[in-house]
Amino acid sequence: MTVEKIFERPIFLAPMAGVTDTAFRILVRELIDDDFSRKNLLMFSEMVSAAGIHFRNEKTLQMLQTVDDERPTAIQIFGSDPKLCAEAAAFVENLGTAAVIDFNAGCPAPKIVKNGEGSALMKNPPLLEEILSAVKKSVKNLPVSVKIRLGVDSEHINAVEVAKRAENAGVDFIAVHGRTREQFYSGVANWDEIARVKSAVKIPVIANGDVRDFDSLDKIFSVTKADGVMIGRAAQGNPWIINRLLKYFLTGEKLPPPNLDERAEVLKRHLEKIIRFKGEQVGVREMRAHAAWYTKGLIGGAELRNLFNRAETAEDFLKIIEAY
Ligand SMILES: Cc1cc2nc3c(=O)[nH]c(=O)nc-3n(C[C@H](O)[C@H](O)[C@H](O)COP(=O)(O)O)c2cc1C
């Protein structure tokens, strides 16, 4: 997929570990209501460990098993060793199923940062540039992208420098989450800093952070002048949002939010898909978190979530939905 084509449909589902697995990506795609967009919109995978790929870790390899219905998908890898990252990127490209190789330089989780991975790389721009150059060299045909934060903390905002180094390394486009590592997911995303990145590089920039509705979509585009926007938490329990925002971006039409019946129907489809890919035991356990998001704001939602948390089987889950 060319970069130009990717940015024809510039509303992207963000990579979210534990959320944007194959089941969820297919669901989001099925809810895209125009044919061309459904077939061409890029989505991002959960982050996948470069070391895990190197050691052929079974769980890691499972995460790379994408299916036709969810393509095109960018597979995101993380790591801190240029050689391992380059090898992992080539491995993923050779599987023939990814549309883009994305690199994670934004994850703030302590277990990742303490290994010098994810957002820890914002502290070491030369190493990040080295990794991105190595990845870019090892990938033959696919676009390579990187996802960054603004910096490690408010005293060390360096997204512009990092973005320039990424461009220098040959990266094809860049996504910027408008927070520092120190902020994790708190506070308000700083879109002005994303605007600074956009004006500093020639490669396309995707703005990310706090987009949840039509209004915030308009604002982030107007503040940042970015080429695309990425939606994370607002998609949790809300797979319709990508279709609604994409449609609005392309046509100006504001589709209404799903009604209760549609929510129940999609929750059931989500359950069916997650079980298809992960089996009933794991699938039902993982669905509890999704169900909590789907039921946010519903009358009797707390009670409903208690019931979901005790569900052990798909049948338990379906009974709770029907009873509600
Ligand atoms: C549960 C969760 C998991 C995430 N996992 C990843 C990940 O694997 N890779 C990544 O680059 N960002 C990850 N992120 C960050 C999101 O992609 C996004 O940058 C962030 O949530 C800000 O966007 P939002 O305000 O639209 O949620 C994760 C975020 C959340 C909430």
The ligand as an SDF file (V2000), in Angstrom:
LIG
                    3D

 31 33  0  0  0  0  0  0  0  0999 V2000
   -5.0190    0.2230   26.7130 C   0  0  0  0  0  0  0  0  0  0  0  0
   -4.0650    0.9640   25.8190 C   0  0  0  0  0  0  0  0  0  0  0  0
   -3.0980    0.2740   25.1360 C   0  0  0  0  0  0  0  0  0  0  0  0
   -2.2030    0.9410   24.2860 C   0  0  0  0  0  0  0  0  0  0  0  0
   -1.2800    0.2260   23.5830 N   0  0  0  0  0  0  0  0  0  0  0  0
   -0.4720    0.8620   22.6880 C   0  0  0  0  0  0  0  0  0  0  0  0
    0.4170    0.1330   21.8530 C   0  0  0  0  0  0  0  0  0  0  0  0
    0.4750   -1.1060   21.8930 O   0  0  0  0  0  0  0  0  0  0  0  0
    1.1890    0.8320   20.9860 N   0  0  0  0  0  0  0  0  0  0  0  0
    1.1360    2.2030   20.9040 C   0  0  0  0  0  0  0  0  0  0  0  0
    1.8670    2.7940   20.1090 O   0  0  0  0  0  0  0  0  0  0  0  0
    0.2980    2.9100   21.6640 N   0  0  0  0  0  0  0  0  0  0  0  0
   -0.5240    2.2790   22.5490 C   0  0  0  0  0  0  0  0  0  0  0  0
   -1.4210    3.0050   23.2780 N   0  0  0  0  0  0  0  0  0  0  0  0
   -1.5270    4.4570   23.0650 C   0  0  0  0  0  0  0  0  0  0  0  0
   -2.6050    4.7920   22.0410 C   0  0  0  0  0  0  0  0  0  0  0  0
   -2.2710    4.2810   20.7650 O   0  0  0  0  0  0  0  0  0  0  0  0
   -2.7920    6.3250   21.9310 C   0  0  0  0  0  0  0  0  0  0  0  0
   -1.5610    6.8870   21.5600 O   0  0  0  0  0  0  0  0  0  0  0  0
   -3.2310    6.9580   23.2400 C   0  0  0  0  0  0  0  0  0  0  0  0
   -4.2620    6.2160   23.8540 O   0  0  0  0  0  0  0  0  0  0  0  0
   -3.6990    8.4080   23.0260 C   0  0  0  0  0  0  0  0  0  0  0  0
   -4.7560    8.4740   22.1170 O   0  0  0  0  0  0  0  0  0  0  0  0
   -6.3060    8.6360   22.6250 P   0  0  0  0  0  0  0  0  0  0  0  0
   -6.3640    9.9010   23.4550 O   0  0  0  0  0  0  0  0  0  0  0  0
   -7.1030    8.7010   21.3750 O   0  0  0  0  0  0  0  0  0  0  0  0
   -6.5930    7.4420   23.4800 O   0  0  0  0  0  0  0  0  0  0  0  0
   -2.2830    2.3490   24.1500 C   0  0  0  0  0  0  0  0  0  0  0  0
   -3.2830    3.0460   24.8430 C   0  0  0  0  0  0  0  0  0  0  0  0
   -4.1590    2.3760   25.6710 C   0  0  0  0  0  0  0  0  0  0  0  0
   -5.2270    3.1630   26.3970 C   0  0  0  0  0  0  0  0  0  0  0  0
  1  2  1  0
  2  3  1  0
  2 30  2  0
  3  4  2  0
  4  5  1  0
  4 28  1  0
  5  6  2  0
  6  7  1  0
  6 13  1  0
  7  8  2  0
  7  9  1  0
  9 10  1  0
 10 11  2  0
 10 12  1  0
 12 13  2  0
 13 14  1  0
 14 15  1  0
 14 28  1  0
 15 16  1  0
 16 17  1  0
 16 18  1  0
 18 19  1  0
 18 20  1  0
 20 21  1  0
 20 22  1  0
 22 23  1  0
 23 24  1  0
 24 25  2  0
 24 26  1  0
 24 27  1  0
 28 29  2  0
 29 30  1  0
 30 31  1  0
M  END
$$$$
